[in-house]
């Protein structure tokens, strides 16, 4: 059902910033319904929906909301993570530009649930146009009485401010994002305490992704159980997929979880439309630079959190980058490694030094004069060290693409070491 629209409903309207148009399509109906519900009832719907966080980590949103609801004291802050720095990922920008009111409504419902007066959207610094459109949408929502003081005459007041990031990939990590929003260095925090207890300005805080908040209004309107039935039994609803690379029809597509395969995403006429130029597909890179690579032989796996996880793959941020047969595996791995060297914040040694060493190992493997069995062993050992020793997810996942490429295309990684004797080592 590629044509199903839930999160992206109305995104093709001539003027997506038309607040009255959103209202006419049933917008703000979820907020009106939530005003008549208890906080516990709203959280229960989110739990029944089995909404998995759409930012990449896939943590159950209902559990996160339930944890914050159980923490006494306040004020509690609502933060939307729009620091979309994962290459190949652009669905949050799509929502901010084409469906901003759904995100605003979802955040406002969260503010209602947790008794918050203020929400914050942390927007990636490069998203200038998305930020301008979001600011315009916020102003129009206030004009309709759906944001600001005494919303819909209910006595509930809630407003949203926009914070601009500085283009640091690591600020996509929630605690680094909060540090940056407070004017501190954008580096991850030690946990515990968790953000639900000590978050923005030291107060209990809910941090969810743009797409996660956009799913809250349909969950409240249709109910968690109906939302779950749309998707996979272990994760309800749809997913926005960012399809790019060597496909005929790159773009953002909404698909029900579990109802399409990776092959459908690439080759369906309604989705990717096939590989550009009639070439053969070599692999797809899933979930952004920190995600794994799936060779063409794995295309019949259903696109859901559970099915991909069982195959050692991941939905991640929703990126699906298709690469054709002309792309060398080592060259692609090198480009990913270069990205992580550039984006490491330098807080911990395993990531700061490991990303540089991993890049060197990959470059050495591409050279017949420098490649050796020791190089393969070093890459394998570095991967283990970084996975277990890095402070945050950036370092832990920096070699995921290289490991999966090595596993899928061992001959390309080992081609330049065949003249050496000894053990080359298994893919890490």
Secondary structure, DSSP 8 states (H G I E B T S, - for coil): -TT--STTTTTTSTTTT-HHHHHHTTTTHHHHHHHTS-HHHHHHHHHHHT-B-TTTT--BHHHHHHHHHTS-SS--EEEEEE---STT--HHHHHHHH-HHHHHHHHHHHHHHHT-SEEEEEE-TT-HHHHHHHHHHHHHHHHTTSSBSSGGGSS--BEEEEEE--S-GGGGSHHHHHHHHTTS------SSS-TTTS-GGGS-EEEEEHHHHHHHHHHHHH-HHHHHHHSBTTB-SEEEEEEEESBSS-EEEEEETTSSBHHHHHH-TTTT-SBGGG--EEEEEESSTTS-EEEGGGTTSBSSHHHHHHTT---TTSEEEEEETTS-HHHHHHHHHHHHHHH--SSSHHHHHHHHHHHHHHHHHT-TTT--HHHHHHHHHHHHHHHHH-SSHHHHHTTHHHHHHHHH-HHHHHGGGTTS-S------
